[in-house]
C-alpha cells in the first residue's frame, strides 16, 4: 500500500522485473519490500509509513517506521532494516513507487552490491509474500489509526522491535512448496511443516556448510540470537506488545475518528475490522 505515483519511466525501466511465475532460487537474501501508509481516514497531509522487508526463503520479517515516504526517509529506513537480517541481503525487490525507484536508493544499493528488482505495475501477486505481511503484521499490530507525530513513530518502532523477536524467533510459519491437482481438477497448494524463520535460517546455513560453503550466519550473529531466545519469555513479549498497542490506540483513536467525521466518512467498517483483528489476536494468544 504505497499510495505513490509510479517512478519516471526511464528510471523504472533500468530495474529488472521479477514476476510471480519466475523460477526463484529459494535461498536467503531476496527481500520483498513494501510500505504501508498510516493515514487513517484521509490521505491528505503528512503521515507515517512503515517499511516492511521479508525474506522470500525464510519468512524473516523486518519493519521500520519512517516519517513519510520521501526518498531520503525510505532510504534511511532501508539502511536501518537491512542489518536486522541475520544474513546478507543480496536482492531488494519492490513495487514501482518513487520511494523505491529513485536515484538515491538505486545508488545506495549499488554501492553495497545489492541487486534491485521490481514487480510489474498493479500486479500484487508478484510480491505476495510481503503483501501478506502488510495485513498479518502491520495492520494486525498497528491497526488503521492515523500516525503523524514523533511520539507515535517512536512507539511504532518500539512495537516493531518486539514483533521482530516474536515473529522471527518464536512464531512458526508455513511456506508453499508445490501445487497439486485434486481429483476434481482444482489446484491445491501443498505447504511444508511449520517452522520459525530462525529455524529456516539455520537449515539453510547448515545445508550450505554441508556443501562446502561459508554458511549464511556468522558465529557472532548466531550467539546473539540464541542469547535472545534463551532470555526471552514469549508470554511477556506478547504482554509488552499489547501494552504498546493500547498506548498507540489511546493517543491515536480520538484524533483519527475526529478526522473521519470532518471528512464525512463512516468509521463503522473500520471499527468492525479492528474488532475482528482483536478477536484473531485473542485466539492466537489462546
N, C-alpha and C positions, 0 to 999 in steps of 0.2 A: 504494500500500500504506500506508494511513493508520492502520489499527488504532485508530480512534477512533469514539466514538458519534456519531450524527447531531446536528447542531445543533438547538436548540429550534425548534419549528415556526414560531412567529411571526417569528423572525429569518430562518430559512431561506426562508420564503415571501416575504420582502421582496427576494430576489435573483432576477433573471430567469434562466430556464432556457435553456441553449444545447444543442441536440441535435445528434447527428452528422449528421442529414439536413438540417439548416438550411443555407440558402444563405449562405455567408460570403464577404465581400469579402476576396480574397487580397492584403491589403496588410499591411505590417509594423505591429506594435503589439498584436496579440492574443496574449497569453501564456497558454498552458495550464500549469497548476501542479499539482504533487502532491508528496507526501513519501514517502520510503522509510524504514522502521524498521530500524535496525541492532541488532536484538535477539538475533541468534544463534538459539540453540535454545529460548529462553524469553522470553516477553513480560512477565515479571514485572520489577518494579523500573524504574529509570530507565535509558534508553539513548538514544543519539544518533539524530537524524532528519536526513536530507538532503533539503533542499528542491530541487526541480527545476522550472525555468521554461523553456519552449521556445516560441519564436515560431512561430505556425502558418504564416505565409507564407514564412519564410526558413530555418527549422530552427535558428536561433540558439539555443544552449542554455547555460543558466547553472545552476550547482549551488552550494549553500551548506549547510554542516552546522551544525545547532543542537544545543544541549544536550539538549533534549527537545521535545515538541510542545505545550508550554504556549503560550497565545496570544501572550504577550509575546515569547517566544523566536522563534516563527514570524514574527511581525510584524517583529522586528528582522532576521531572515534575509531577508524580502521587501525590507526597506529597503536591505539590502546588495546584493541581487541586481539590483534594477531599474536602478541606474546602470551595471551591466555590459553592458546592451544598448546598441548604438551608435545607437539611435533611440528616440524616446519610446514608452513602453508606454502604450497607450490603453485596453486591456481586460484585466482579470485574471479568468481562468476557472479554477475549481477544482471539486473534488468537494464533498460536503456535510458534511465533517468539521468539528468545532467549532474546530479550529486555524485554519480559514479563515473560517467563517461565525460571526463574533463581532463584538460592538460595536467592539472596539478596532481590528481590521483594517478593518472597514467604514468607520469614521470616518477612518482614515488614508488609505484610497484615495479617499474622497470629497473630502478636503482637497486632494488632488493631481489632482482631476478625472479619475480613472481609473475607468472603468466596471467593475462587478463582475458576473460571470455564474457560473452553476454548472451542473453536469451533472445528469442525472436519477439518483436513488439506484440504485446497483447496476447502472449501465449504463456499463461501462468504454469502450465504443465511442464514447461522447460525448467522451472525452478520449484518443483513440487515439494522438495524436502524443506526448503526454507519457508515456503508459503504455509506449510502446515505449522511451523513454529510461530508464525505471526499470530495464529489463533490459539494454539495449545500452550504457548509460553507467554508472549507479550500481552495478549488480551486476557488470558486467564489470570495472570498475576497482576497486571497493571490496569485492567478494566478499560473503560471507554471515556474516562473523565478527561477534561482539558488540563494539560500541564504546560505552564508557560513561565514559571518563576524558578529562580535559582534553588529555592528550598525544595520545590517539587523535583527538580532534576537531581539534586543530591540524594533525595530519598529513593528515587528510581534506581540510581546507580548503586546505592546500598542494597536495594532489593535484588538487583542482578548479581551482586556478589554472593548473596545467599542462594539464589536459584542456580547459580553456576555450580556450586558444590552439590546441591540436592539433585539436579538433573543429570549431571555428568558422572557423579561418583556413587549415587545411591538409587537411581531410578532406572530399572531395566526397560529396554525398548526392543521392538521387533523391526526387522527390515525385510522388504520383499526380496525374495531370491530368484523366483521364476514365476511363470504363468502357465497354467494348465487348462485344458478344455474339459469341462464336465460332460456327462453323458447327454445332457440336454443341449449341448452346444455352447453353453455360456463360458465366458472366460473367468477363471478363478485364480486369485493371487495366492501364492504359497509364501509363507513367512518363515524366517528362521527362529531359533529358540531365543527367548528374551534374555538380553544381557545389558549391563550398564555400558555406556560409552567408554568408560575407562577399561572395562574388561575387553571390549573390542579393540581398543588401542593396544593393550598388552598382547592380544592374539596376533595382531599384525606385526608387532615388534618381534615376538618370538619366531613367527614364520620367516620374517626377513633375516633374522640372525641365523636360522637353520639353513638358509640358502647361501650363507656366507656374507650377508650384508652387514651394515653397521646398526641396523635397527632404526626405530623411529623415536625412541625415548632415551635421553641420556640419564645417567645414574642420579645426577642431582635432581632432575625433574621427577624421576620415579620416587626417590626418597621423600621429596617434599609432598607429593600427592599421597603416598602411603601414610605419612605422618598425619595429614589432614583427615584421612579416612579413619585412622585409629583414634584420633582425638575428638571426633565429631559425633554428637548424638543426633541422629536424623530426626527424632521426635522434637527435640529442642529447636532444631533448624526449622522445622515446619511452624513451630510456635513463633519464632522470631520473624519468619516471613509473614505470618498472619498479622503480627503487630505492626509491621511496616505497611501492609495493605490497609489496615484500619486507619493508620495515620494519614496515608495518602487520600483515602476517602473523606476523612474528616476535614482536610484542608482544601479539598477539590470539589466535593459534591455540590455544595450550595452555589458556588460560582458557576459551575458547569450547567446546572439546571437553570440558573438565572439567565445565562447566555442563551439557552434554548428557548426560554419564554420570550426573550426580546426578539428572537428570530421567528417566533410563531411556530416552533417545532413541537411535535408530540414526543415526549420522552418515555411514553408508555412502553414502546417496543424495546428501547434501550434498557429500561428497568427490568423487563422480562428476561432479556438476555443476561443481565447481571445476576439475576436470581438463579437462572439455570447454571451459570458458571459457579455460583456459590454451592449449589446442590451437588454439582460434579466434584467440587473440591472437598466437600464433606464426605462424599462417597469414597474418594481417593484416600482420605485420612482413615476411614474405617477399614 
